[in-house]
Amino acid sequence: MLSSLLLAFALGSAYALKEATPQRIQLSSRVLPKRVRSHRRQVSPTNVPLDDFFLGTDLQWYGNITVGTPPQVISVVFDTGSTSLEFASTLCGSACNNQVKFDPSESSTFVDTGRTSSITFSTGVGVDPVVGSNYRLTLRSGRDTVAIGSLKATNVDLFLITDQTPTFGIDPFSGIMGLGAQAVGFFAAVVNQGLPSLFGLFVTPQSVGNAELTIGGVDNTKFQGNPTFARLPTGTGRTWRLTSSGVSVNGKTNSDLHTTRSIIFDSGTSNILFSTTTTEAIYALISPDIKPNSAEPGTYGIACNRISSLPAVIDITFTSEGGTPFNLTIPSSELSVGPFANDPTLCQTLINAFDGLDLVGGSLLKHYYSIWDVGGQRMGFAAV
């Protein structure tokens, strides 16, 4: 999810446990991609198993961290669309009853830094567009010890959720750990300990499973061949974005699609967002019968009994470090994200219209192994 108050915010998910128990963290050897250098190998990479929040379609992937002393297990979305760490707490009343809550009074290392704030998100946990401020968190700042597997950092800046809008009520996970394109917070702390400044992400469809985040390296057992890397544009800041030279649908394009645009990569959302013009140009090449659904502004749909037969291969073209064009492909199987609540015979289609923002999320990422090279300011993609 993207926040309108913090640069490039996102959201994700995991099954909240009635009794919080740690997930097993697996360690294995890593091969770093070319040009990724580690100044000192004092800290080993860690694999974090990820669960899939599935409601008719894959929505979010999340895993466990621990916070505090003694450690309390909290499930978070590892979100490339944001940069801070926030999670449900005992300061949040009934609004957070579906999530495991961190209790700051039970942590001997917790420091309340006393700043209150709020975040309003531009993309939500699901596939429906955000309207107004219906995805909003109220926060209180603090610091504490945070650990993921063998990685541990003290005095990490974080936010406790003290209230949230009802749209977060379905979330089985407790919070969000931002992994933006600049190392901050927990990630910056472990990089300063000697961890390589990159991570690998393997999000998968529910039917495949075994999703995984590797912090500080890549898992070369999860992909085939050599990754293709593309550099982030100069001045990209904390946002993971690449410049695209065009979009094609079923091998065809037009003047609205064959144009340069900057596309954000957001692991914390399942959505794909394009401007209204681009969205409708894509749908025109799939079927003229895909129409807006006025009951949910920004969404489009078509009769469910037709959608499975529609060819809808979407290729987004980028340029590699070596100057060669390459495509990232969203297959036809992603076109339907399930029936609309107001009309179960009508199925929502993949792309939502959102003027001023071009963004791809899990619908694209789950078809590749992705490498997020913070130190090298580039992204890599490999076939799975």
Solvent accessible surface area in square Angstrom, and as a share of the most:
residue,aa,sasa,rsa
1,M,0,0.00
2,L,12,0.06
3,S,10,0.06
4,S,81,0.53
5,L,110,0.55
6,L,72,0.36
7,L,106,0.53
8,A,10,0.08
9,F,0,0.00
10,A,0,0.00
11,L,3,0.01
12,G,0,0.00
13,S,0,0.00
14,A,0,0.00
15,Y,106,0.40
16,A,29,0.23
17,L,66,0.33
18,K,209,0.89
19,E,140,0.63
20,A,44,0.34
21,T,74,0.43
22,P,99,0.63
23,Q,47,0.21
24,R,175,0.64
25,I,45,0.23
26,Q,78,0.35
27,L,109,0.54
28,S,59,0.38
29,S,103,0.66
30,R,35,0.13
31,V,88,0.51
32,L,40,0.20
33,P,14,0.09
34,K,169,0.72
35,R,151,0.55
36,V,21,0.12
37,R,193,0.71
38,S,34,0.22
39,H,185,0.83
40,R,105,0.38
41,R,135,0.49
42,Q,131,0.58
43,V,22,0.13
44,S,68,0.44
45,P,10,0.06
46,T,0,0.00
47,N,6,0.03
48,V,1,0.01
49,P,38,0.24
50,L,15,0.07
51,D,50,0.26
52,D,19,0.10
53,F,12,0.05
54,F,66,0.28
55,L,102,0.51
56,G,61,0.59
57,T,19,0.11
58,D,11,0.06
59,L,7,0.04
60,Q,0,0.00
61,W,11,0.04
62,Y,1,0.00
63,G,0,0.00
64,N,12,0.06
65,I,2,0.01
66,T,31,0.18
67,V,0,0.00
68,G,5,0.05
69,T,54,0.31
70,P,96,0.60
71,P,91,0.57
72,Q,37,0.16
73,V,18,0.10
74,I,1,0.00
75,S,9,0.06
76,V,0,0.00
77,V,0,0.00
78,F,7,0.03
79,D,0,0.00
80,T,2,0.01
81,G,1,0.01
82,S,0,0.00
83,T,16,0.09
84,S,21,0.14
85,L,8,0.04
86,E,0,0.00
87,F,0,0.00
88,A,1,0.00
89,S,0,0.00
90,T,68,0.39
91,L,87,0.43
92,C,2,0.01
93,G,48,0.46
94,S,88,0.57
95,A,41,0.32
96,C,0,0.00
97,N,107,0.55
98,N,75,0.38
99,Q,15,0.06
100,V,33,0.19
101,K,58,0.25
102,F,0,0.00
103,D,37,0.19
104,P,19,0.12
105,S,96,0.62
106,E,110,0.49
107,S,10,0.06
108,S,98,0.64
109,T,56,0.32
110,F,38,0.16
111,V,62,0.35
112,D,76,0.39
113,T,59,0.34
114,G,35,0.34
115,R,140,0.51
116,T,92,0.53
117,S,41,0.27
118,S,26,0.17
119,I,3,0.01
120,T,18,0.10
121,F,3,0.01
122,S,26,0.17
123,T,1,0.01
124,G,0,0.00
125,V,1,0.00
126,G,13,0.12
127,V,25,0.14
128,D,66,0.34
129,P,21,0.13
130,V,20,0.12
131,V,89,0.51
132,G,66,0.64
133,S,61,0.39
134,N,51,0.26
135,Y,22,0.08
136,R,92,0.34
137,L,3,0.01
138,T,53,0.31
139,L,3,0.01
140,R,76,0.28
141,S,9,0.05
142,G,2,0.02
143,R,85,0.31
144,D,2,0.01
145,T,11,0.06
146,V,0,0.00
147,A,19,0.15
148,I,1,0.00
149,G,39,0.38
150,S,72,0.46
151,L,1,0.01
152,K,120,0.51
153,A,2,0.02
154,T,88,0.51
155,N,100,0.51
156,V,6,0.03
157,D,92,0.48
158,L,1,0.01
159,F,28,0.12
160,L,2,0.01
161,I,7,0.03
162,T,34,0.20
163,D,70,0.37
164,Q,16,0.07
165,T,33,0.19
166,P,126,0.79
167,T,42,0.25
168,F,5,0.02
169,G,30,0.29
170,I,94,0.48
171,D,3,0.01
172,P,14,0.09
173,F,5,0.02
174,S,3,0.02
175,G,3,0.03
176,I,1,0.01
177,M,6,0.03
178,G,9,0.08
179,L,8,0.04
180,G,3,0.03
181,A,0,0.00
182,Q,80,0.36
183,A,36,0.28
184,V,40,0.23
185,G,39,0.37
186,F,9,0.04
187,F,9,0.04
188,A,23,0.18
189,A,28,0.22
190,V,0,0.00
191,V,37,0.21
192,N,108,0.55
193,Q,68,0.30
194,G,7,0.07
195,L,4,0.02
196,P,4,0.02
197,S,24,0.15
198,L,0,0.00
199,F,2,0.01
200,G,0,0.00
201,L,5,0.02
202,F,22,0.09
203,V,5,0.03
204,T,5,0.03
205,P,35,0.22
206,Q,92,0.41
207,S,109,0.71
208,V,89,0.51
209,G,26,0.25
210,N,119,0.61
211,A,6,0.05
212,E,14,0.06
213,L,0,0.00
214,T,0,0.00
215,I,2,0.01
216,G,0,0.00
217,G,0,0.00
218,V,3,0.01
219,D,7,0.04
220,N,65,0.33
221,T,113,0.66
222,K,48,0.21
223,F,29,0.12
224,Q,118,0.52
225,G,64,0.62
226,N,134,0.69
227,P,33,0.21
228,T,50,0.29
229,F,21,0.09
230,A,2,0.02
231,R,110,0.40
232,L,14,0.07
233,P,45,0.28
234,T,145,0.84
235,G,77,0.74
236,T,16,0.09
237,G,24,0.23
238,R,92,0.34
239,T,1,0.01
240,W,0,0.00
241,R,62,0.23
242,L,3,0.01
243,T,66,0.38
244,S,1,0.00
245,S,52,0.33
246,G,5,0.05
247,V,3,0.02
248,S,26,0.17
249,V,0,0.00
250,N,52,0.27
251,G,69,0.66
252,K,131,0.56
253,T,66,0.38
254,N,52,0.27
255,S,101,0.65
256,D,67,0.35
257,L,0,0.00
258,H,126,0.56
259,T,58,0.34
260,T,98,0.57
261,R,26,0.09
262,S,44,0.29
263,I,0,0.00
264,I,10,0.05
265,F,0,0.00
266,D,0,0.00
267,S,8,0.05
268,G,0,0.00
269,T,0,0.00
270,S,6,0.04
271,N,5,0.02
272,I,0,0.00
273,L,3,0.02
274,F,1,0.00
275,S,30,0.19
276,T,48,0.28
277,T,81,0.47
278,T,5,0.03
279,T,0,0.00
280,E,78,0.35
281,A,10,0.08
282,I,0,0.00
283,Y,6,0.02
284,A,67,0.52
285,L,51,0.25
286,I,17,0.09
287,S,5,0.03
288,P,103,0.65
289,D,65,0.34
290,I,10,0.05
291,K,118,0.50
292,P,86,0.54
293,N,14,0.07
294,S,109,0.70
295,A,58,0.45
296,E,39,0.18
297,P,88,0.55
298,G,25,0.24
299,T,0,0.00
300,Y,10,0.04
301,G,3,0.02
302,I,5,0.03
303,A,39,0.30
304,C,34,0.20
305,N,136,0.70
306,R,95,0.35
307,I,15,0.07
308,S,108,0.70
309,S,90,0.58
310,L,23,0.11
311,P,81,0.51
312,A,2,0.02
313,V,55,0.31
314,I,2,0.01
315,D,23,0.12
316,I,0,0.00
317,T,32,0.19
318,F,1,0.00
319,T,69,0.40
320,S,18,0.12
321,E,61,0.27
322,G,74,0.71
323,G,51,0.49
324,T,83,0.48
325,P,93,0.58
326,F,32,0.13
327,N,76,0.39
328,L,2,0.01
329,T,40,0.23
330,I,1,0.00
331,P,39,0.25
332,S,39,0.25
333,S,93,0.60
334,E,16,0.07
335,L,4,0.02
336,S,39,0.25
337,V,17,0.10
338,G,16,0.16
339,P,86,0.54
340,F,6,0.02
341,A,99,0.77
342,N,89,0.46
343,D,51,0.26
344,P,96,0.60
345,T,97,0.57
346,L,45,0.23
347,C,9,0.06
348,Q,6,0.03
349,T,0,0.00
350,L,8,0.04
351,I,1,0.00
352,N,1,0.00
353,A,17,0.13
354,F,63,0.26
355,D,99,0.51
356,G,83,0.80
357,L,25,0.13
358,D,27,0.14
359,L,0,0.00
360,V,0,0.00
361,G,0,0.00
362,G,1,0.01
363,S,8,0.05
364,L,0,0.00
365,L,2,0.01
366,K,17,0.07
367,H,48,0.21
368,Y,34,0.13
369,Y,1,0.00
370,S,1,0.01
371,I,0,0.00
372,W,0,0.00
373,D,2,0.01
374,V,12,0.07
375,G,60,0.58
376,G,22,0.21
377,Q,60,0.27
378,R,6,0.02
379,M,0,0.00
380,G,0,0.00
381,F,8,0.03
382,A,4,0.03
383,A,58,0.45
384,V,73,0.42
